[in-house]
């Protein structure tokens, strides 16, 4: 497994980034209810599709699998990713 200079692997970095994106998205949704930020919040929480793979079905006659993937980030998720990268590199 590939390792960074601090001895942690790529999987640990991906975990940090995923958690950072989720926390950023949740924080953006929490900010939606703050009245003082009503003019700024729509820009922070509107999603932007980055990657969208349409679902497809694989029929194996015993089992039928439907797979697809969609990645839609908002500005708060991107800020969460950046903070997670900083925390990963710093600590």
C-alpha positions, 0 to 999 in steps of 0.5 A: 500500500502506498504511504505518505511521508507521515507514515499513513496510507492512502486509505486513511487520506481518503477516509479523512477527505470523505469525513471532511466532505460530509461534515462540510455538507452537514454544516452547510445544511445547518447554516441554512437556518441562520437568518443572518446568512440568508443572502450567502447561504444559497451559494454555499449549499447549492450543489454542483454535479461533478461526476454522474454515472447513470445506473445500469442493470446487470442481470445474472439470472440468479441475481440482478445488480443495479449500479450507479454513482453520482458525486455532487458537491457544494461549496461547504463540502469543498471547504470541508475537503480543504480543512480535512487535507490541512488536518491530515497533513498537519497532524 
